[in-house]
Amino acid sequence: MATEKKRKVAIFDIDGTIFRSSLLIEVAEALVDAGVLEASVRKSYEAAYKKWRNREGSYEDYIMGVVRAFVANLKNVDYKTFVKISKQVVTRQQNHVYKYTRDLVAELKKKNYYLLAISNSPKVIVEEFGKKMGFDKVYGRMYEVSPEGNFTGQIMHLDVISDKAKTIRRAAEKEGFTLNGSIGVGDTEGDIPMFKIVSKPICFNPNEILYKEAKKRGWQIVVERKDVIYKI
């Protein structure tokens, strides 16, 4: 009996790589707008946002400010309400994507690649976004929910989701795809562990740290700016 051929895998970061924003930022903003989180949550990262917008601070500082505010205020939020608002965010924002990565996902899906998404945004919203994009599997941050149906504020399995190489190897064991001929697409230094184990790294709109690492290692760099896509 012939051995079944394993599918090749393509791994994508989501925030800033496919989605032209951050799912975490969008859901945090929506939770404040809906009154689920206090307005003070937004104010806690407002200064970092303004510095980034004025090119006086980094996007990393801004996004980490949102992460800290989100985690610190998630406790006791109703899970069902969070799911409802997450779905609303994806419905509104699902087409707010980059052309290059959107088209690449569609192309690889036609070629029967196993499509895997890994994000540090909450898994609830990543799953909703990934489902609409046609991904086979998504990984995102998982937050503990109490028996009463409220978030406890605790993050689960952080050791796995924080290391993309570990997440990919775990997924390969569970899902049975091969890393031979694999493709990885990401935009920051957090994607470097992934790039080290895939066959074809694609650094898409990389930040400075990833750009320098990509140039040193000879990884492909792709930039999408306005209506132009070019490769370095």
C-alpha positions, 0 to 999 in steps of 0.5 A: 500500500502506497504511503500517503504523500504529506502536504506542504505547509505555508505559515503566515503571521496575521497582524501586519502581514495579512491584516493591515492592522492588528486584530488585538488593537481592533478588538481592544478598541471595539471593546472600549467603544462597546463599554465593555472596557473602560475608556481609561484602557485606551488612554493607557496606550494613547501616548505610545500611539501618538509617538508612533504616528508621529514617527517618534516612537516604535510600533512595537512600543505601541502594540506592547502598550495595547497588549499590557492594557488588554491583559490587565483589564480582561479579567471578568469580561464575559466570554460570549460578549467577547466572541460576539464583538470579535465576530463583529470586528472581523466582519467589518475588517475582513477585507482590510488586507494586503494584496500580496499576502491575500493573493499568496494565500489564494494561490497556495490554497489552489496548490493544496498547501496546508495553510497555518496561521500563527498570531499573538492576538486572541485565538477567538478573533484569529480563528474567525479571521482565519476561517474567512481567509480559508486557513486549515488551522490557526494558533493564537493566544488563549485566555482562561475562562472561568466556569461562570463564563468570564475571563480570569485574566490568565494566559494559557500555553504561553510557552508554545505560542511565544515560540513559533518554531515550537508551535509549527513543530507541534502542529506538524506532529498533530496535522501531519504536514511536511516542512519540506518545501514549506513557506513562512511569511512574517514581518517582525523579529518574532518570526525569525524562529519560523524563518529558520525552519521553513524552506522559503522565508518571505519577510513581508514589510519587515521592521528594522530588526527583521530587515537586517537579519533577512539581509544577513541571511539572504532571506527574500524581502517583499514590500507592498507600498500603496499600489506597488509590490516589489522584491528585494 
